[in-house]
Amino acid sequence: MGECIAYPLDGILDLHVFRPKDVPSVVMEYLRACRERGILRVRVIHGKGRSVLRGTVHRLLDGNNAVESYTQASGDASGWGATIVFLHPAE
């Protein structure tokens, strides 16, 4: 069974604390929970590294109907080590 981790729902998801194999489910669940609570702008911190994690995150976002758009964070918000996600409001 998976371990349940309490994580703050504040619109900032730092993936450094999660195992790479857990990232897809963590990202999808976090976005769902944010959208449910009306948090429609989310910063996903994936790090700079070799861009593998960023690629994973972007593929997840591309296939998610709840995502309105996303963009690389600007230099003052972690630069290319983070992605800003804009969500559609929940219905």
Salt bridges, closest charged atoms under 4 A:
ASP14 OD1 - HIS16 ND1 2.58
ASP22 OD2 - ARG19 NE 2.86
GLU29 OE2 - ARG32 NH2 2.38
GLU36 OE1 - ARG32 NH1 2.75
GLU68 OE1 - HIS88 ND1 3.83
